[in-house]
Amino acid sequence: MKKLAGPNITFSDALREVYSGISCDIERARYANAIPDADEIEEQYCIGANNANLFEFPRVTSTRDDPDPAVRNGLRKSDLTKLYTQFFVPQKKPGRLIYDRIKVSAKGKCPFCGGVGQVRTLDHYLPKANFPLVSVLPANLIPSCGDCNFDKSNHFPYQRNKQTLNPYYDSDHFFVQQWIFARVVPSSPVVLDFFVDPPAGWSEEDRERVVAHFQDYDLAERFAIEAAADLPETITTRRTTLSALTPGEFSEHLTEKARNQALPVNNWRRVMFLALSQDEWFCSREF
């Protein structure tokens, strides 16, 4: 849930770098001849992404009878996924320079979970298992932490309202308006329950998309785990340094921490402090 600027690397440039890492002249020419329309493919992708219509992008489906279907001008699914796994990711291949440029663009914080995880890899927004033609399209490659990359299924939905958020292309309101909240569960230890509550003015489709994002990336559990690890520090500070504050003053202190502009508005820590500041039981409790 962090907006990112898309890569300023074209599909044609990425393919050129990838092809330069193929030592066999015949193999290199086979790929180049099979994808002469890289600019058109990229344009189709970008139009779909800008309109949240990537669920309509042509996909490839493997079957038991045809596990490696033909995709484009003699290239099969395995040929296209190999462009990524063998000629884009390996450290000594020219394509790796593009991989690393995209990876560092998020400044280490995963955009899908709002920075819970550190960026470790690139995620294919359209999974290469079903969309191998765009396996090395920079616009389809998003910096990701290991958990988000693992939690996301290789399946991509067939409905617009089930698509997860795209940090490159989706509208700003998904990233600047709060739609994740939390409630305090009075218990020992204190528990935070995270949930989705989009703004009332959003369309039903947008509301359903953030629910899909929240569920697909298992954010309720992951945020709760982060909060459980962080809460003891706040409680200890309340019991010691801030023990003289009234409940109202302690609430205001927590509200200030929730206004941390350095974190995305739906970051688990901002959401946590907001929930704590608004909870009378928590603010008035003598720990």
C-alpha positions as CSV (number, residue, x, y, z in Angstrom):
1,M,0.0,0.0,0.0
2,K,2.8,2.3,-0.9
3,K,2.8,4.1,-4.2
4,L,5.8,3.7,-6.5
5,A,7.0,5.3,-9.7
6,G,7.0,2.8,-12.5
7,P,10.3,1.7,-14.0
8,N,11.7,4.0,-16.7
9,I,12.9,1.0,-18.7
10,T,11.0,0.0,-21.8
11,F,10.1,-3.6,-22.7
12,S,12.3,-3.3,-25.8
13,D,15.3,-2.2,-23.8
14,A,14.8,-5.0,-21.3
15,L,14.5,-7.6,-24.0
16,R,17.6,-6.2,-25.7
17,E,19.6,-6.7,-22.4
18,V,18.2,-10.2,-21.8
19,Y,19.0,-11.3,-25.4
20,S,22.6,-10.1,-25.0
21,G,22.9,-12.7,-22.3
22,I,22.0,-15.6,-24.6
23,S,25.2,-17.1,-25.9
24,C,23.7,-19.1,-28.7
25,D,23.2,-17.0,-31.8
26,I,20.4,-19.2,-33.1
27,E,18.5,-19.1,-29.8
28,R,19.0,-15.4,-29.5
29,A,17.5,-14.9,-33.0
30,R,14.6,-17.2,-32.3
31,Y,13.5,-15.0,-29.4
32,A,14.1,-11.8,-31.2
33,N,12.1,-12.9,-34.3
34,A,9.2,-14.2,-32.1
35,I,8.7,-10.9,-30.3
36,P,9.1,-8.1,-32.8
37,D,6.1,-6.2,-31.3
38,A,7.5,-5.5,-27.8
39,D,6.3,-1.8,-28.0
40,E,2.7,-2.9,-28.8
41,I,2.7,-5.5,-26.1
42,E,3.9,-2.9,-23.6
43,E,1.3,-0.4,-24.7
44,Q,-1.5,-2.9,-24.3
45,Y,-0.2,-3.7,-20.8
46,C,0.0,-0.1,-19.8
47,I,-3.5,0.7,-21.0
48,G,-4.9,-2.2,-19.1
49,A,-3.0,-1.3,-16.0
50,N,-4.0,2.3,-16.1
51,N,-7.7,1.3,-16.3
52,A,-7.4,-1.6,-13.9
53,N,-8.3,-4.0,-16.7
54,L,-5.3,-6.3,-16.5
55,F,-7.6,-9.2,-15.7
56,E,-8.5,-9.0,-19.4
57,F,-4.9,-9.4,-20.6
58,P,-4.4,-12.5,-22.7
59,R,-3.4,-15.4,-20.5
60,V,-2.0,-18.9,-21.1
61,T,-3.5,-21.9,-19.5
62,S,-1.6,-25.2,-19.1
63,T,-3.5,-28.4,-19.2
64,R,-2.8,-32.0,-18.4
65,D,-2.7,-32.7,-22.2
66,D,-0.6,-29.6,-22.9
67,P,1.5,-28.6,-19.9
68,D,3.7,-26.3,-22.0
69,P,1.4,-24.6,-24.5
70,A,2.6,-22.5,-27.5
71,V,2.4,-18.8,-26.9
72,R,4.0,-16.7,-29.6
73,N,5.5,-17.5,-33.0
74,G,7.1,-20.8,-32.0
75,L,7.9,-19.9,-28.4
76,R,6.3,-22.0,-25.7
77,K,5.5,-21.1,-22.1
78,S,8.7,-22.6,-20.9
79,D,10.7,-20.6,-23.4
80,L,9.3,-17.3,-22.1
81,T,9.5,-18.1,-18.4
82,K,13.2,-19.0,-19.1
83,L,13.8,-15.5,-20.2
84,Y,13.3,-14.4,-16.6
85,T,14.7,-17.4,-14.7
86,Q,17.8,-18.0,-16.8
87,F,18.6,-14.7,-18.5
88,F,17.2,-11.9,-16.3
89,V,17.7,-13.0,-12.6
90,P,21.2,-14.6,-12.6
91,Q,23.9,-12.3,-11.2
92,K,26.2,-12.6,-14.2
93,K,23.6,-11.9,-16.9
94,P,23.2,-8.3,-18.4
95,G,19.5,-8.4,-17.5
96,R,20.4,-8.5,-13.8
97,L,21.3,-4.8,-13.9
98,I,17.6,-4.0,-14.8
99,Y,16.4,-6.4,-12.1
100,D,18.5,-4.6,-9.5
101,R,17.4,-1.2,-10.7
102,I,13.8,-2.1,-10.2
103,K,14.4,-3.8,-6.9
104,V,16.1,-0.8,-5.2
105,S,13.4,1.6,-6.4
106,A,11.3,0.8,-3.4
107,K,14.1,1.9,-1.0
108,G,13.9,-1.4,0.8
109,K,10.2,-1.3,1.8
110,C,7.7,-3.7,0.3
111,P,4.8,-1.6,-1.3
112,F,2.3,-4.5,-1.1
113,C,2.3,-4.7,2.7
114,G,3.2,-1.1,3.4
115,G,6.7,-1.8,4.6
116,V,6.2,-4.8,7.0
117,G,8.7,-6.7,4.9
118,Q,12.0,-5.8,3.4
119,V,12.3,-6.0,-0.4
120,R,14.0,-9.3,-1.3
121,T,12.8,-10.0,-4.9
122,L,10.6,-8.9,-7.8
123,D,7.0,-9.9,-8.0
124,H,5.2,-10.4,-11.3
125,Y,2.0,-8.5,-11.0
126,L,0.6,-10.7,-13.8
127,P,2.1,-14.1,-12.8
128,K,4.5,-15.5,-15.3
129,A,2.8,-18.9,-15.0
130,N,-0.3,-17.5,-16.8
131,F,1.3,-14.5,-18.5
132,P,4.7,-15.6,-19.7
133,L,4.8,-13.1,-22.5
134,V,5.4,-10.3,-20.0
135,S,7.8,-12.2,-17.7
136,V,10.5,-9.6,-18.2
137,L,8.3,-6.5,-18.9
138,P,9.6,-4.0,-16.3
139,A,6.2,-2.5,-15.8
140,N,5.0,-5.9,-14.6
141,L,7.8,-6.4,-12.1
142,I,7.3,-4.9,-8.7
143,P,9.7,-4.9,-5.7
144,S,8.4,-7.3,-3.1
145,C,9.2,-8.8,0.3
146,G,9.5,-12.6,0.5
147,D,6.2,-13.0,2.3
148,C,4.1,-11.0,-0.2
149,N,5.7,-12.8,-3.1
150,F,5.0,-16.1,-1.5
151,D,1.4,-15.3,-0.3
152,K,0.3,-14.1,-3.7
153,S,-1.1,-16.9,-5.8
154,N,0.1,-17.8,-9.3
155,H,-3.6,-17.4,-10.2
156,F,-4.7,-14.0,-11.4
157,P,-8.5,-13.1,-11.0
158,Y,-10.9,-12.9,-13.9
159,Q,-12.8,-10.0,-12.2
160,R,-11.7,-6.4,-11.8
161,N,-12.9,-6.2,-8.2
162,K,-10.7,-9.1,-7.2
163,Q,-7.4,-7.6,-8.4
164,T,-4.9,-6.6,-5.7
165,L,-3.5,-3.1,-5.7
166,N,-0.9,-2.1,-8.3
167,P,1.7,0.2,-6.7
168,Y,2.7,1.6,-10.1
169,Y,-0.7,2.2,-11.7
170,D,-3.6,2.4,-9.3
171,S,-5.2,5.7,-8.3
172,D,-3.7,7.8,-5.5
173,H,-6.7,7.4,-3.3
174,F,-5.8,3.8,-2.5
175,F,-2.5,5.1,-1.1
176,V,-3.3,8.4,0.6
177,Q,-6.7,7.6,2.2
178,Q,-7.0,5.3,5.2
179,W,-8.9,2.1,4.7
180,I,-7.2,-0.2,7.2
181,F,-8.1,0.3,10.9
182,A,-7.7,-1.6,14.1
183,R,-9.6,-2.2,17.3
184,V,-8.1,-2.9,20.7
185,V,-9.0,-6.3,22.3
186,P,-9.0,-5.7,26.1
187,S,-6.8,-8.6,27.2
188,S,-3.5,-9.5,28.7
189,P,-1.4,-9.2,26.6
190,V,-3.2,-6.5,24.6
191,V,-4.2,-7.6,21.1
192,L,-4.9,-5.5,18.0
193,D,-7.5,-6.7,15.5
194,F,-6.9,-5.2,12.1
195,F,-9.7,-4.8,9.6
196,V,-10.8,-3.0,6.4
197,D,-13.2,-0.1,6.4
198,P,-12.9,1.9,3.1
199,P,-14.2,5.5,2.9
200,A,-17.9,5.8,2.3
201,G,-17.4,7.7,-0.9
202,W,-15.5,4.9,-2.7
203,S,-17.1,2.8,-5.4
204,E,-18.2,-0.7,-4.5
205,E,-15.5,-2.0,-6.8
206,D,-12.7,-0.1,-5.1
207,R,-14.0,-1.3,-1.7
208,E,-13.9,-4.9,-2.9
209,R,-10.4,-4.5,-4.3
210,V,-8.9,-3.4,-1.0
211,V,-10.6,-6.2,0.7
212,A,-9.0,-8.6,-1.8
213,H,-5.6,-7.0,-1.3
214,F,-6.0,-7.3,2.5
215,Q,-6.9,-10.9,2.3
216,D,-4.6,-12.1,-0.4
217,Y,-1.5,-10.7,1.4
218,D,-2.8,-11.9,4.8
219,L,-2.4,-8.5,6.3
220,A,-4.6,-9.0,9.3
221,E,-2.4,-11.6,10.8
222,R,0.9,-10.0,9.7
223,F,-0.1,-6.6,11.1
224,A,-1.3,-8.2,14.3
225,I,2.1,-10.0,14.7
226,E,4.0,-6.8,14.2
227,A,1.7,-4.9,16.7
228,A,2.1,-7.7,19.3
229,A,5.9,-7.3,19.1
230,D,5.8,-3.5,19.3
231,L,3.2,-2.9,22.0
232,P,5.3,-3.9,25.0
233,E,7.5,-0.8,24.4
234,T,4.5,1.5,24.4
235,I,3.2,-0.1,27.6
236,T,6.5,0.1,29.3
237,T,6.9,3.8,28.4
238,R,3.4,4.4,29.8
239,R,4.2,2.7,33.0
240,T,7.5,4.6,33.4
241,T,8.4,7.8,31.5
242,L,4.7,8.7,30.8
243,S,3.2,7.6,34.1
244,A,2.3,11.1,35.1
245,L,0.1,11.7,32.0
246,T,-3.7,11.7,32.4
247,P,-5.6,9.3,30.1
248,G,-6.4,12.3,27.8
249,E,-2.8,13.4,27.6
250,F,-1.6,9.9,26.9
251,S,-4.3,9.6,24.2
252,E,-2.9,12.8,22.6
253,H,0.6,11.4,22.8
254,L,-0.5,8.3,20.9
255,T,-2.4,10.5,18.4
256,E,0.8,12.4,17.6
257,K,2.7,9.1,17.0
258,A,-0.2,8.1,14.6
259,R,0.5,11.2,12.6
260,N,3.9,10.1,11.5
261,Q,4.1,11.3,7.9
262,A,7.1,9.2,7.2
263,L,4.9,6.1,7.1
264,P,2.2,5.3,4.6
265,V,-1.3,6.1,6.0
266,N,-2.2,2.4,6.1
267,N,1.1,1.3,7.6
268,W,0.4,-1.0,10.5
269,R,2.2,1.2,13.0
270,R,0.2,4.3,12.2
271,V,-3.0,2.3,12.3
272,M,-2.0,0.8,15.6
273,F,-1.3,4.1,17.3
274,L,-4.5,5.6,16.0
275,A,-6.5,2.6,17.5
276,L,-4.7,2.9,20.8
277,S,-5.3,6.6,21.0
278,Q,-9.0,6.2,20.5
279,D,-9.5,3.4,23.0
280,E,-10.6,4.6,26.4
281,W,-9.8,1.2,28.1
282,F,-6.2,1.3,26.9
283,C,-5.5,5.0,27.6
284,S,-6.9,4.8,31.1
285,R,-5.5,1.5,32.2
286,E,-2.8,1.3,34.9
287,F,-0.3,-1.1,33.5
